[in-house]
């Protein structure tokens, strides 16, 4: 093989290897969802409301102890 033939073969091999590497790159896509996002928050606030009412009731009883 002549030197020119060896050089062109090496360049061709390098170009082919780079082409294969470029073809194997992973693709990441960021897309908006088609369906709306639903967040279901079933939070029970019963205990918090009861504590507030009990504290308010105790304050009312202490400030108006003569009516009970």
Secondary structure as GFF3:
##gff-version 3
##sequence-region A 1 68
A	DSSP	alpha_helix	3	23	.	.	.	ID=ss1
A	DSSP	alpha_helix	46	63	.	.	.	ID=ss2
A	DSSP	three_ten_helix	65	67	.	.	.	ID=ss3
###
